[in-house]
Amino acid sequence: MQSSIFKPVTLGSLTIFPNLVLSPMSGVTCSPFRRLIKELNTDSLSGESAVGLLVSEFISIEALTRNSRKSIEMMKFGSEEAPFGIQIFGYDIDRMCEAALMAVDAGADLLDINCGCPAPKVVRRGGGCELMRQPSHLQKMIHQVRKTVSIPFTIKFRSGWDENSKNALEIARIAEAEGVDGITIHGRTRSALYKGEADWDIVEHVASEVAIPVFGSGDITSRSGVIKRLYNSKISGVFIGRGAICNPLLFREILFEETHNVQRNMIRSARIVKRYSELLLEDLDPKYCVGKLKQLVCQMCKGQFWTKSFCRALSIEEQMKILQEVLDLAEDKSYTYSV
Ligand SMILES: Cc1cc2nc3c(=O)[nH]c(=O)nc-3n(C[C@H](O)[C@H](O)[C@H](O)COP(=O)(O)O)c2cc1C
């Protein structure tokens, strides 16, 4: 079964393995987080990685093409992150092409256009999921971008705008006809936001109707979840988002069939937080690390006794003091640290 589920996927000139992708998450999948996930999910002996592809947070074409320093920084990535995709979002076709070329210059292995973001400030300006409501504009955009860049090019979208306008298949057909190398469908509508369960039937249906690779996204939190979605399926692979925040070892649990119980293992999760702090401090001013560490801790370490005080801490020094106490306690053999 392993070989039929976990297989290479070819996106234009790029072949990724395995077919497990870290889903782009704005405010989460910064370079330190991506490096953390890659490092934790790489076998230290063989060097095999359980993450097939890392993708940036979505980056505004309006900001990029006005040379916003912050947005240009967001395109940066380390060599250990390869293969690496840059995701951009916006409405204007000329700016989309210009930003696409900037992604090529930044060295991206793949370009992705976000057509699924539900945030009002994004859709109001015609970007994200609004592009699904404007298929002819989207078609022109994809056509121009395809003419502009030769690197692998994908788009990511939702099942539709709302229950009455599920047009994922229409968008997939446009993408295929315009030479897009692969698509990802988050099985929720824009109006569902992140509520309810993702609809994988629509992902399966689209995958059976188009010839390009189709990835699915939504609610993957375990190996059995991946098997359920990919066994006997036309879906090429899965994107994993929130599941990787709660369990940063999820990719290796899925591919290497391991169990780490990271959320319930205080020493393991505290060591992951420690490593994340080191990676963050390589890139960021300490004051910006505080919120990022809270974000990981409050999801990965939920229920552990030290989480509340850690998340109330106002400085990295305070956070590191709490973390060190936890590590000392957990390493004290007389202390049973199961939570
Ligand atoms: C905090 C957060 C930020 C997100 N940002 C992006 C983004 O920048 N680009 C994108 O395509 N999807 C984004 N998504 C959607 C995820 O990539 C993914 O499709 C969705 O969360 C469903 O997958 P999951 O259940 O594995 O998280 C975001 C989701 C979350 C929770």
The ligand as an SDF file (V2000), in Angstrom:
LIG
                    3D

 31 33  0  0  0  0  0  0  0  0999 V2000
   -3.6030   30.6070    9.8520 C   0  0  0  0  0  0  0  0  0  0  0  0
   -3.8410   30.1410    8.4490 C   0  0  0  0  0  0  0  0  0  0  0  0
   -3.2780   30.8450    7.4030 C   0  0  0  0  0  0  0  0  0  0  0  0
   -3.4770   30.4120    6.0830 C   0  0  0  0  0  0  0  0  0  0  0  0
   -2.8400   31.0800    5.0720 N   0  0  0  0  0  0  0  0  0  0  0  0
   -2.9050   30.5910    3.8060 C   0  0  0  0  0  0  0  0  0  0  0  0
   -2.1270   31.1520    2.7700 C   0  0  0  0  0  0  0  0  0  0  0  0
   -1.3470   32.1080    2.9650 O   0  0  0  0  0  0  0  0  0  0  0  0
   -2.2560   30.6130    1.5200 N   0  0  0  0  0  0  0  0  0  0  0  0
   -3.0810   29.5470    1.2600 C   0  0  0  0  0  0  0  0  0  0  0  0
   -3.1590   29.0920    0.1220 O   0  0  0  0  0  0  0  0  0  0  0  0
   -3.8150   28.9990    2.2260 N   0  0  0  0  0  0  0  0  0  0  0  0
   -3.7270   29.4670    3.4910 C   0  0  0  0  0  0  0  0  0  0  0  0
   -4.4200   28.8410    4.4830 N   0  0  0  0  0  0  0  0  0  0  0  0
   -5.2040   27.6350    4.1770 C   0  0  0  0  0  0  0  0  0  0  0  0
   -4.3480   26.3790    4.3780 C   0  0  0  0  0  0  0  0  0  0  0  0
   -3.2540   26.3430    3.4890 O   0  0  0  0  0  0  0  0  0  0  0  0
   -5.1780   25.0990    4.1960 C   0  0  0  0  0  0  0  0  0  0  0  0
   -5.6380   25.0180    2.8720 O   0  0  0  0  0  0  0  0  0  0  0  0
   -6.3690   25.0450    5.1530 C   0  0  0  0  0  0  0  0  0  0  0  0
   -5.9910   25.4610    6.4450 O   0  0  0  0  0  0  0  0  0  0  0  0
   -6.9650   23.6390    5.2550 C   0  0  0  0  0  0  0  0  0  0  0  0
   -5.9680   22.7100    5.5680 O   0  0  0  0  0  0  0  0  0  0  0  0
   -5.6410   22.1860    7.0700 P   0  0  0  0  0  0  0  0  0  0  0  0
   -6.9180   21.6460    7.6490 O   0  0  0  0  0  0  0  0  0  0  0  0
   -4.5870   21.1320    6.8410 O   0  0  0  0  0  0  0  0  0  0  0  0
   -5.1360   23.3590    7.8460 O   0  0  0  0  0  0  0  0  0  0  0  0
   -4.2700   29.2800    5.8060 C   0  0  0  0  0  0  0  0  0  0  0  0
   -4.8500   28.5890    6.8640 C   0  0  0  0  0  0  0  0  0  0  0  0
   -4.6430   28.9930    8.1750 C   0  0  0  0  0  0  0  0  0  0  0  0
   -5.2710   28.2080    9.2920 C   0  0  0  0  0  0  0  0  0  0  0  0
  1  2  1  0
  2  3  1  0
  2 30  2  0
  3  4  2  0
  4  5  1  0
  4 28  1  0
  5  6  2  0
  6  7  1  0
  6 13  1  0
  7  8  2  0
  7  9  1  0
  9 10  1  0
 10 11  2  0
 10 12  1  0
 12 13  2  0
 13 14  1  0
 14 15  1  0
 14 28  1  0
 15 16  1  0
 16 17  1  0
 16 18  1  0
 18 19  1  0
 18 20  1  0
 20 21  1  0
 20 22  1  0
 22 23  1  0
 23 24  1  0
 24 25  2  0
 24 26  1  0
 24 27  1  0
 28 29  2  0
 29 30  1  0
 30 31  1  0
M  END
$$$$
